[in-house]
């Protein structure tokens, strides 16, 4: 069950990142995160920390709540 939340969260992050037009590599560099770590977030393989969620939200210029939209349907 928990892995489904991670996958939904990752899909939401990917969707928002793609709207920026940045690749995983360029976005990870922008927010100071390792690309392989960020890729594992997007694929739902990483239980990302609150501080890294904040980094991602800031990098996307969205609220943390926006990252969780449609994750818990």
Secondary structure, 3 states (H helix, E strand, C coil): CHHHHHHHHHHHHHHHHHHHCCCHHHHHHHHCCCHHHHHHHHCCCCCCCHHHHHHHHHHHCCCHHHHCCCCCC
